[in-house]
């Protein structure tokens, strides 16, 4: 991948400051403090800002002024997503509300007795999506790279008092494949991002916002290999205290050759990504040139 290194940004000190503000003053004062942090990134995170600007200006065709304003808005909403995650997982009093589109699709998926794959992207708030999935009456596993700074992860677990659902860590020894297989065998749901990969990993190609882009092979291969139903899920923020959760109709890709199934699945996933990006452009959180091919 052109720029993504598999790590999140931020420091333990920064998290501690915001948690202190949240516990003593609430969400809105934390959002106010966040405005200054977002402005810092707006001024000095040149690499990330350039990638986001290119998305708005070249891919979505926005004006220079609108694209520049959206860069700040993007950083501000990214910070809000982290704050909201801490609030919800730690039980801090709040007035968040939620809409659920397609929740019944996921409940129906759990009744099929085959497990299921939920594919999402770095659009909106994945952590909120994971929290909302706890409403389902089945066990949920989240598959991710174990690349978040260990100190931050340990601190947040101490604050919230729990880990984020059941995490399956992607490892070089492929042990995560066996955990995923076991989850499907137990009729459990597995959630994965399907829009990022580390350079050197195998990929598939699909059109997104007018140009071909590369996507990780793994999520689509797993769904095809284990013949499980698929749903595309997103949780986006629609106002300061309201989230909207989306889960697509159940997709069942049985009956065709495996490579063909994977490509159809990817094309439909990319179409959902494009739809959400156009509707919620300020909540695209991939801070690198998504369309640049490795080595270029």
N, C-alpha and C positions, 0 to 999 in steps of 0.2 A: 504494500500500500504506500502511496506517495508520502504521507507524513505521519499517520497515526502510529504511536509507539505503544499503545495499550495501557497508558497510565492516565489517571485523573489528576487534575490540578488542585492546588490548595494546600494549606498547612494545618497541623493540629491546633496551633495557636488561633488561627482564624476561626476554626470551628468552635473552639472554646468560647471565644468572644460572642459569637452569635447565639450559642446555647445559653450563655449567661443573660443576654438581653431577652431572649425568648422566655426564659423562666421567670424573669422579674417584671417584664413590661409587656410581653405578648408579641403577636405576629407583626402588627403594623409598625411599631417602632423598629423591629428588626428589618422590615422592608425599607424603612427610611434610611437606616445605616447602610443597607445594601446599595442604595443609589450611588454612594461615594465609591464603593468597591467596584461597581459596574463601570463607573466613569473612568476609574484607573485602568481597567482592562480595555475600555474603549480607546484610551489614549496610547497605551503601551503594548498591548498584545497585537503586534503588527501582523504576525503570520496568520493568526486566527481571524483577525479582522479582514485581511485581504481575501481569505477563502470565503468568508461569509458575504463580503461585498460582491465577489464574483458571482456567487449564487443569485443574489438579488438583482444585480445589474445585467449579467449575461444570460443566466438561465431563466429568470422570471421577467426580465425586461423592465424593471422598475427604473424610475428616474434617479439621477445622482443624489438628489436631496432625500428622497424616500429611502434609498438604499443605505445612506449614511445614518439616517435616524434609526433604521431598523437594526443596525449593528449594536447600538447602545441598548435598544429594547431587548435584543437577543441576550446580551450579557446579563441584563437585569432579570429576565425570566429564568435564565439558567440558575442564577443565585436563588431566586424564589423557589425553584424546584428542590434545591438542596435544603432550604429552610423548611419547606412543607414536609419533606421526608422526615426530618427530625421531629417536627411537631406531631405528625400522625403516629410515628412509631414509638414515641416516648410518652404519649398520652397527655401532652400539654393542652390545656383548654383552648378550643378553637371554634370557629363558626364555618368551617368548610362544608360545602354541599357538593353533591355529585349527581350526574345523570349517567344511566347505564343503558347503552344501546347494544343489544346482542348478548346480554348476560345469559338469556335462555339458551342461546346457541352453545355456550360452554357447558351449561348444565346437561343439555342433550348429548353433547360429546362424551361426558362422563358416563352416560347410561349405555354407550355402545359396547363397553367392555373391552376396548382395544387400547386404552390410553389415548393420548392426543398430544399434538405439537402446537404450541402457541408461538407465532413468529411476530416480533416487534422490531422497532428501529429506534435510533437516537433522535426521535421526533417526539416532543412532549416529555412527559415525566414517567420514565420506566419504573422508578421506585414506587410511585403512586399506583401505577398499574398493578405491580406486585402486591401492594397492600390491599387493593380492592379485590384482588383475586382470592383473598382469604374468605370472602363471602361464599365461595363455592364449597360444596360438600364433598370435596375430594382433596387429596394431597397434591401440592404444587411444588415443582422443583424449578429453580432458576439456574441456567447454565451460563457461566461467565468466565472470562479470563481473570485469574487471581492477580491483577495488576494494580489494584488500588493500594495506595501507600498503607503499609501494615499498621502504622501508628494511628492513622486516621480511622481505619476500619475498627481497630480495637477500642478506640475512644468512643465512636458512635455506638458500638455494641454495648459499651458500658452505660452510655446515656439512655439508650432505648430499652436496655434490659433484655434484648433478644437479637438473634440473627435474622437476616432478611429471608423469611420462609426457609426452604431447604435448598441450600446452595450446592451445586455440582460444579467443581472447579475443572476447567479444561487443562489437562496435563499432557506433557510430551509422551508419557508412557501409555497414553490412550485409555487409562483406567476409567475415565469419565464415560467411555462408551458402554462399559459394563453397568455402570450406575444408571445410565439412561435406559438401557435395555431392561433392567430390573424394574424401573419405574413404569415403563410401558406394560410389562408383564403383570404388574399390580394394578393396572387400569388407572394410572396416575397421569397427571398432565405435566409436560415439560415445556418451559418457556425459554426462548433464546432470542437474542438480537441476531439479525441476519443481514446487517448492513456494514459490518466492519470485519477486517481480517488483518493479520500480521503478514508482512512481506515474506514470501516464500511459501505461504499456504496455497492450496489449490483453490481455484475460483471458477465462477460461471459469469457469463456476460448477459446483460439485458439493457434495454433502452430506459433512460430516466431523464426527464426534462430535456429531451431533444438530442441526447448523445448517449452512446454506449458507456456503461460503467461496469466495474467488476464487483462481484459479491462473493462472500465466502461459500465454498461448496458444502461445508459440513452440515449446516442446518437442513438443507434440502436433501442431501444424501441420507441423513438419518431418517427423515420423514418417509422417504421413498423406500429405504432398506427395510424399515420395520412396518411399513404399510399402515401407518396410523393416520387418522383424520387430522386436518390442519385448520387453524383459524388465525387470521391476522388481527393483532390487538394493538391498541394505542390508548394512551390517556393524555389528553391535552387540557391546558388551562384556558378557560374562556373568560374569566374575570378574576380579580385578586383572590376571591375566596370560593371559586367554583371550578370543578373539574368535570370533564366529559369523557367517559370511557366508551370505547368502541370495540366490538368483537365481530368479525365478519361471519357470514354464513359458514357452516361446516363445509370444508373442501375435502373431497375424497378422491385421491388420484390413482386408485387402483385401475387395472385393466389395460394399461399401456406399457411400453418398454420403459425401463427405469430412467434412462437418460432423458427420454421425452417427458416423463412425469416431472422430473426435476426442473426442466426448462419451462414447462407450463406453470408449475408452482412459482418459480422465480418471476416469470413475466407478470403473473397476477399479483404477487407481492410488490414488485416494483410499481405497478399501476396504483396500488393502495398508498405506497410511499409518496408518489407524485401527487395524488389527490390530497393527502394530508399536508404536504409541503406547500401546495398552492393555497390551501385554506388557512393554514397556520404557519406562515413563512418565518415568523419570529421565533418559532420553537424548533427550528432545525439546529441540532447541537453537534454537528460534525465539523470540527475546526481545522480542516485541511482540504486540499483539492480532491474532492470525491471522485472526479472523472479522470484524473491523471493516472496513467498506467505505471506500474512499478519500473524503476530504473530510468524513468524519463524526467 
